[in-house]
Amino acid sequence: MMAKFSCLFCICLALSGAVWAVELRPEPDYGPVAYEFHWAVNDPHTGDIKSQKETRKDDKVAGQYTLIDADGYLRTVDYTADDHSGFNAVVRREPTNIKIPQPEIEHKKLIATKILTPALPLVHYAPKAILKAHEPSEGNYVSVSGPTAQYKY
């Protein structure tokens, strides 16, 4: 019993020493963070028209993106984000004269076909069972045909 206690005590001591050995260092300062980017797509064949621009200085981000919705409206979103106010967006929708190309729909005629063979019954009625001890007075017996499953373990 004493051996178990001393072994447990040694393990706890080793783990506590490992925890105390971790040295905490402050996060290095990488200097001010700043970037600016923009991109745009204008494909009149597919109707894919969109753009985005964004700038960041330290912890303040500001940007705008635009796109043409499926109904032909121009959606413009101006957004800002910072530690004090969080994320804020102002969305505007303006009508345009841009026509979005719609895919062509092939109109196919559906032809009803006649069913020449009658549908097979799913349930087969079996004749009344002959019981020697007790024969029920009325009622039909039903057997359902279908695949059977066999499980072997």
C-alpha positions in Angstrom: 0.0 0.0 0.0 2.8 2.3 0.9 4.5 1.5 -2.5 1.4 2.6 -4.4 1.2 5.8 -2.4 4.8 6.7 -3.0 4.6 5.9 -6.7 1.5 8.1 -7.0 3.3 10.8 -5.1 6.3 10.7 -7.4 4.1 10.9 -10.5 2.3 13.9 -9.1 5.6 15.5 -8.2 7.0 15.0 -11.7 3.9 16.4 -13.3 3.8 19.5 -11.1 7.5 20.0 -11.9 6.7 19.8 -15.6 4.0 22.4 -15.2 6.3 24.8 -13.3 9.0 24.3 -16.0 6.9 26.0 -18.7 8.1 29.5 -19.3 5.5 32.0 -20.4 6.7 34.6 -22.9 4.8 37.6 -24.1 3.4 37.6 -27.6 5.9 39.3 -29.9 4.9 42.6 -31.5 4.9 42.3 -35.2 4.3 46.0 -35.8 1.2 47.6 -37.3 -0.9 45.5 -39.6 -2.0 47.2 -42.9 -3.1 45.9 -46.3 -5.2 47.0 -49.2 -6.6 44.8 -52.0 -9.2 44.9 -54.7 -10.5 42.5 -57.5 -13.2 42.4 -60.1 -14.9 40.0 -62.4 -16.9 41.1 -65.5 -18.1 38.2 -67.7 -21.0 39.3 -69.8 -21.4 35.8 -71.3 -22.4 34.2 -68.0 -23.6 37.4 -66.3 -21.0 37.1 -63.5 -20.3 40.7 -62.6 -18.8 41.4 -59.2 -16.0 43.3 -57.4 -14.5 43.8 -53.9 -12.1 46.2 -52.3 -10.9 46.3 -48.7 -8.4 48.1 -46.6 -7.1 47.5 -43.1 -5.0 49.6 -40.8 -4.2 48.1 -37.4 -7.6 46.7 -36.1 -9.9 48.7 -38.4 -11.2 47.1 -41.6 -13.3 48.9 -44.2 -14.5 47.6 -47.5 -17.1 47.4 -50.2 -18.3 44.7 -52.5 -20.8 44.7 -55.4 -22.5 42.1 -57.4 -25.4 41.7 -59.8 -28.3 39.7 -58.3 -30.2 37.1 -60.3 -33.0 39.6 -60.7 -30.7 42.2 -62.4 -30.3 44.5 -59.4 -26.9 45.8 -58.3 -26.2 45.0 -54.7 -23.6 47.2 -53.0 -22.4 46.4 -49.4 -20.2 48.9 -47.5 -18.8 47.4 -44.4 -16.6 48.3 -41.5 -15.2 46.3 -38.6 -13.3 47.3 -35.5 -12.8 46.3 -31.8 -15.2 48.9 -30.5 -18.3 48.6 -32.9 -17.9 45.1 -34.3 -19.0 44.4 -37.9 -21.4 46.9 -39.5 -22.7 46.7 -43.0 -24.9 49.0 -45.1 -26.6 47.2 -48.0 -28.1 49.0 -51.1 -30.0 47.6 -54.0 -30.3 49.6 -57.2 -32.0 48.5 -60.5 -29.8 48.2 -63.6 -30.4 47.7 -67.2 -28.2 44.6 -67.2 -30.0 41.5 -68.4 -28.7 38.3 -66.9 -28.6 35.5 -69.4 -31.0 32.7 -68.5 -30.4 29.1 -69.5 -32.5 27.8 -72.3 -35.1 25.2 -71.4 -35.7 22.4 -73.8 -39.4 21.7 -74.1 -40.0 18.0 -74.4 -43.3 16.4 -75.1 -44.2 13.7 -72.7 -45.9 10.7 -74.3 -48.0 8.5 -72.2 -47.5 4.8 -72.9 -50.1 2.2 -72.5 -49.5 -0.6 -70.0 -50.1 -3.8 -71.9 -49.7 -6.2 -69.0 -51.8 -6.1 -65.9 -50.1 -5.2 -62.7 -49.2 -8.3 -60.7 -50.8 -8.6 -57.3 -48.6 -8.0 -54.4 -50.6 -10.3 -52.0 -51.6 -13.8 -52.7 -54.5 -15.3 -50.8 -53.9 -18.8 -49.5 -56.7 -21.4 -49.0 -58.0 -21.9 -45.5 -55.7 -24.1 -43.4 -57.0 -27.5 -42.4 -56.6 -27.8 -38.6 -57.5 -30.9 -36.8 -57.9 -29.4 -33.4 -59.8 -26.2 -34.0 -60.9 -24.7 -37.3 -61.8 -21.0 -37.3 -65.3 -20.3 -38.5 -64.5 -17.4 -40.8 -61.7 -15.3 -42.2 -59.1 -15.5 -44.9 -55.4 -16.3 -44.5 -52.9 -14.1 -46.3 -49.3 -14.9 -47.4 -47.1 -12.2 -48.6 -44.6 -13.1 -51.3 -41.3 -11.4 -51.5 -37.6 -11.8 -51.0 -36.4 -13.5 -47.8 -33.3 -12.6 -45.9 -31.0 -15.1 -44.2 -28.5 -14.1 -41.6 -25.7 -16.4 -40.6 -23.5 -15.5 -37.7 
